Amino acid sequence: MTEPVLVERTGEIAKLILNRPEAFNALNLGMAEALAAITLSLAQDDSVSALVFTGAGKAFFAGGDLKWMAGFPQGPAAALHELAGRFHVAIQEIRRMRKPVIAAINGVAAGAGFSLALACDFRVMAKSATLKQAYTSVGLSIDGGGTFTLPRLVGLARALEIAAFDKTISSEKALEWGLVTKVVEDQQVVEEAMTMARELAKISLHSFGWCKQLLTDSFDSSLETHLERERRGISNCAGHPDGREGIKAFLEKRKPNFSKKK
């Protein structure tokens, strides 16, 4: 049986390949369970410093498998309830892990694929690839954290426009709107994401983890509460081996050599 999600390790980088190319990597229960388990495992693996998601074949991730849902014994509503529960474990872990996660969008990213791409910290998009939220066109609401990440990337008004009209978003428009980090030639998308991952693996993951968490939390707290979180974060970082090394390197006018301690 073909594995629905493949993992390839290159040094400190883990590349996750969504592997249902015959269905444009559409999400069924097996794939959702594999995504959840693998993401949880890699988040806890100290030998992994960065993750890259991409898709096998022509698509990045074409959303939920509607054929699978239609054939679910208890009906589509029950199917989606089960599917979202497992898929959301992976989304939550991507947002919670204190290491960088990059989407290499090699083809269409629609529905759950759109949400997964937005959940990643950075997105490298192939020039010919497209984004589409796809949920509302079939009478569904957005899941996979899409309603959490989308307004944070593009603002509430633009997010509602994307939800209401569900137009296909080109790579050019995605870059203009701030939905992706970089657009490259199709054949370069995975290698560009891997290069970015290797660069990010050199930074202090402890510092990155604090910044990622603080930026996420900033939308849900008062200034006073958030300033206290920042004070706790910066003092924690200063006491960490990476903080001590960073300050020492600055004073010695050299590049820091950060540890891999989270």
BELNOR-V368104 format. One record per residue. N is the residue number from 1. SS is DSSP state (H for helix, E for strand, L for the rest). PSI is psi as a letter, one per 20 degrees, with the letter a starting at -180 (* if undefined). Layout:
n = <N;N>
ss = <SS;SS>
psi = <PSI;PSI>
This chain:
n = <1;2;3;4;5;6;7;8;9;10;11;12;13;14;15;16;17;18;19;20;21;22;23;24;25;26;27;28;29;30;31;32;33;34;35;36;37;38;39;40;41;42;43;44;45;46;47;48;49;50;51;52;53;54;55;56;57;58;59;60;61;62;63;64;65;66;67;68;69;70;71;72;73;74;75;76;77;78;79;80;81;82;83;84;85;86;87;88;89;90;91;92;93;94;95;96;97;98;99;100;101;102;103;104;105;106;107;108;109;110;111;112;113;114;115;116;117;118;119;120;121;122;123;124;125;126;127;128;129;130;131;132;133;134;135;136;137;138;139;140;141;142;143;144;145;146;147;148;149;150;151;152;153;154;155;156;157;158;159;160;161;162;163;164;165;166;167;168;169;170;171;172;173;174;175;176;177;178;179;180;181;182;183;184;185;186;187;188;189;190;191;192;193;194;195;196;197;198;199;200;201;202;203;204;205;206;207;208;209;210;211;212;213;214;215;216;217;218;219;220;221;222;223;224;225;226;227;228;229;230;231;232;233;234;235;236;237;238;239;240;241;242;243;244;245;246;247;248;249;250;251;252;253;254;255;256;257;258;259;260;261;262>
ss = <L;L;L;L;E;E;E;E;E;E;L;L;E;E;E;E;E;E;L;L;H;H;H;L;L;L;E;L;H;H;H;H;H;H;H;H;H;H;H;H;H;H;H;L;L;L;L;L;L;E;E;E;E;E;E;L;L;L;L;L;E;L;L;E;L;H;H;H;H;H;L;L;L;L;L;H;H;H;H;H;H;H;H;H;H;H;H;H;H;H;H;H;H;H;H;H;L;L;L;E;E;E;E;E;E;L;L;L;E;E;L;H;H;H;H;H;H;H;H;L;L;E;E;E;E;E;L;L;L;E;E;E;L;L;L;H;H;H;L;L;L;L;L;L;L;H;H;H;H;H;H;H;H;H;L;H;H;H;H;H;H;H;H;H;H;L;L;L;E;E;H;H;H;H;H;H;H;L;L;L;L;E;E;E;L;H;H;H;H;H;H;H;H;H;H;H;H;H;H;H;L;L;L;L;H;H;H;H;H;H;H;H;H;H;H;H;H;H;H;H;L;L;H;H;H;H;H;H;H;H;H;H;H;H;H;H;H;H;H;L;H;H;H;H;H;H;H;H;H;H;H;L;L;L;L;L;L;L;L;L;L;L>
psi = <p;p;p;h;p;q;p;p;p;n;c;i;p;p;p;p;o;p;l;m;h;h;k;k;k;q;p;a;g;g;h;g;h;g;g;g;g;g;g;g;g;h;h;i;o;i;i;p;i;q;q;p;p;r;q;q;b;h;q;g;o;j;a;q;n;h;g;g;g;h;j;p;h;j;r;h;g;h;g;h;g;g;g;h;g;g;h;h;g;g;g;g;h;g;h;h;q;l;q;q;p;p;p;n;n;i;b;p;o;q;c;h;h;g;g;g;g;h;h;q;h;q;p;p;p;q;h;i;r;q;q;p;h;i;g;h;i;j;k;q;r;p;a;k;j;h;i;g;h;g;h;h;g;i;q;g;g;h;g;h;g;h;g;g;h;l;q;p;o;r;h;g;h;h;g;h;i;j;h;q;h;q;p;r;q;g;i;i;g;g;h;g;h;h;g;g;g;h;g;h;i;i;r;o;h;g;g;g;g;g;g;g;g;g;g;g;i;h;i;k;q;r;g;g;g;h;h;h;g;g;g;h;g;h;h;g;h;h;i;q;h;g;g;g;g;g;g;g;h;g;h;j;l;r;q;q;n;q;r;j;p;*>
